[in-house]
Amino acid sequence: MREHLRVAVVGTGGWGEQHARIFSRRSDTELVGIVGRDPSRTASRAATYASVPYTDLDEMLRDARPDLVTVCLPNEAHFEPTRHLLRAGVPLLVEKPLVFELDQADALLREAEDRGVFFAINFNHRYAEAVQRARQAIVDGVIGSPVFATWRFGGEANHGTSPHANLIETQCHGFDLLEHLVGPISAVSAHMTDMTYGDWSTVAIALDFESGAVGTMLGTYDSSYAFPDSQLIEVNGTTGRLAIHDTVSELSIQRVGDETASVWRAGYFNDEARDFHRTFDRHVDALLAAFRAGEAPPVPARAGRRALQLANAAIRSHATGRRVEVAA
Ligand SMILES: NC(=O)c1ccc[n+]([C@@H]2O[C@H](COP(=O)([O-])OP(=O)(O)OC[C@H]3O[C@@H](n4cnc5c(N)ncnc54)[C@H](O)[C@@H]3O)[C@@H](O)[C@H]2O)c1
């Protein structure tokens, strides 16, 4: 494999800028193209990151010959371009959510499987220092066996076309992280409100885990990212408890009966670990190492389908007023 991987980014929005930043600045990648719809916006983004603007996917594939393409399009516009790229056999890193419909998720996974295409999704929260340390602490038995877990995440609304935008495009990180930390979820019971603007903008979900643990998820578009603990994760085990505050801000671990806690916070000069955006850089480190080694992605696109499966179970639970079991 070549020393500099040729990477192209599809999408010129706010988060697309992070894609361009990462692949243009790494010493082992070359940003060979940026694809957008609007010619002047795309030209301007490409100029900022010393890349080549394209407004046509196929033209980019022909001219730029990327080894890897990343897709960072509006939440509801992932399916067609992703399928097109998979059919072209291009290794892909796509943004969450994978898609909004399970049959579309299955179609994409089938396209990738049929062609043996590397197909990753950006669940970058897994790479936050606090999350990685928390996972290691759980694996090492520091808090004993998890008995309950809590996820709280939300702020201002990101209006979408789906009435379940919050649940599917934002809380997918929650389903992914809770399973990453505590193992498979086996059932959900959901409550939702549409009282503010008509969509299901705040959801409260009770969870069963296969291990016997239970959990709760509170996901909201009716709050503010200005509030502390916009994101809060708690895992309480038989011998201790850990809490992650705002993804990259703090991890505290405390043992049962001990009034002192062990706390991780990024040190004075450690800007990298306190920067949310850098969770994506860290994911790319792991992803490119796997890609170069010919291995499967560290976070496969299948994880996006799993989050959607859990979201759909929550939607069904809310619609029927019943607890819904979810197969692993
Ligand atoms: N992983 C994370 O932490 C994280 C954080 C923020 C956003 N995201 C995800 O990133 C994705 C993009 O978010 P954003 O905030 O950049 O969105 P955005 O709406 O700001 O930008 C999307 C861009 O894609 C362009 N576009 C639309 N259709 C296109 C097409 N067919 N071809 C080319 N360009 C097209 C739009 O004009 C726009 O410039 C979303 O899926 C979002 O959920 C992920």
The ligand as a MOL file (V3000), in Angstrom:
LIG
                    3D

  0  0  0     0  0            999 V3000
M  V30 BEGIN CTAB
M  V30 COUNTS 44 48 0 0 0
M  V30 BEGIN ATOM
M  V30 1 N -19.5200 12.0860 14.2270 0
M  V30 2 C -19.7860 13.2860 14.7550 0
M  V30 3 O -19.3930 13.5900 15.8850 0
M  V30 4 C -20.5660 14.2600 13.9530 0
M  V30 5 C -20.6620 15.5980 14.3420 0
M  V30 6 C -21.4080 16.4730 13.5550 0
M  V30 7 C -22.0440 16.0020 12.4050 0
M  V30 8 N -21.9250 14.6920 12.0740 0 CHG=1
M  V30 9 C -22.6050 14.1500 10.8670 0
M  V30 10 O -21.9810 14.6730 9.7110 0
M  V30 11 C -22.9280 14.7390 8.6480 0
M  V30 12 C -22.8970 16.1190 8.0230 0
M  V30 13 O -23.1790 17.0750 9.0060 0
M  V30 14 P -22.9440 18.6030 8.6970 0
M  V30 15 O -23.2030 19.3010 9.9830 0
M  V30 16 O -21.6590 18.8180 8.0080 0 CHG=-1
M  V30 17 O -24.1640 18.8450 7.6920 0
M  V30 18 P -24.4380 20.1090 6.8160 0
M  V30 19 O -25.8750 20.1040 6.5010 0
M  V30 20 O -23.7690 21.3150 7.4270 0
M  V30 21 O -23.5900 19.8290 5.4920 0
M  V30 22 C -23.8680 18.8800 4.5260 0
M  V30 23 C -23.3150 19.3960 3.1890 0
M  V30 24 O -23.5590 18.4260 2.1570 0
M  V30 25 C -24.0130 19.1270 0.9900 0
M  V30 26 N -24.7350 18.1560 0.1710 0
M  V30 27 C -26.0230 17.7870 0.2860 0
M  V30 28 N -26.3040 16.8060 -0.6010 0
M  V30 29 C -25.1590 16.5690 -1.2920 0
M  V30 30 C -24.8140 15.6950 -2.3480 0
M  V30 31 N -25.7210 14.8320 -2.8690 0
M  V30 32 N -23.5550 15.7050 -2.8100 0
M  V30 33 C -22.6440 16.5300 -2.2890 0
M  V30 34 N -22.9200 17.4140 -1.2900 0
M  V30 35 C -24.1590 17.4360 -0.8150 0
M  V30 36 C -24.8210 20.2610 1.5370 0
M  V30 37 O -24.9400 21.2800 0.5870 0
M  V30 38 C -23.9540 20.6810 2.7450 0
M  V30 39 O -22.9200 21.5570 2.3640 0
M  V30 40 C -24.2780 14.3660 9.2660 0
M  V30 41 O -24.5420 13.0200 8.9680 0
M  V30 42 C -24.0550 14.5410 10.7650 0
M  V30 43 O -24.8600 13.6960 11.5720 0
M  V30 44 C -21.1970 13.8290 12.8000 0
M  V30 END ATOM
M  V30 BEGIN BOND
M  V30 1 1 1 2
M  V30 2 2 2 3
M  V30 3 1 2 4
M  V30 4 1 4 5
M  V30 5 2 4 44
M  V30 6 2 5 6
M  V30 7 1 6 7
M  V30 8 2 7 8
M  V30 9 1 8 9
M  V30 10 1 8 44
M  V30 11 1 9 10
M  V30 12 1 9 42
M  V30 13 1 10 11
M  V30 14 1 11 12
M  V30 15 1 11 40
M  V30 16 1 12 13
M  V30 17 1 13 14
M  V30 18 2 14 15
M  V30 19 1 14 16
M  V30 20 1 14 17
M  V30 21 1 17 18
M  V30 22 2 18 19
M  V30 23 1 18 20
M  V30 24 1 18 21
M  V30 25 1 21 22
M  V30 26 1 22 23
M  V30 27 1 23 24
M  V30 28 1 23 38
M  V30 29 1 24 25
M  V30 30 1 25 26
M  V30 31 1 25 36
M  V30 32 1 26 27
M  V30 33 1 26 35
M  V30 34 2 27 28
M  V30 35 1 28 29
M  V30 36 1 29 30
M  V30 37 2 29 35
M  V30 38 1 30 31
M  V30 39 2 30 32
M  V30 40 1 32 33
M  V30 41 2 33 34
M  V30 42 1 34 35
M  V30 43 1 36 37
M  V30 44 1 36 38
M  V30 45 1 38 39
M  V30 46 1 40 41
M  V30 47 1 40 42
M  V30 48 1 42 43
M  V30 END BOND
M  V30 END CTAB
M  END
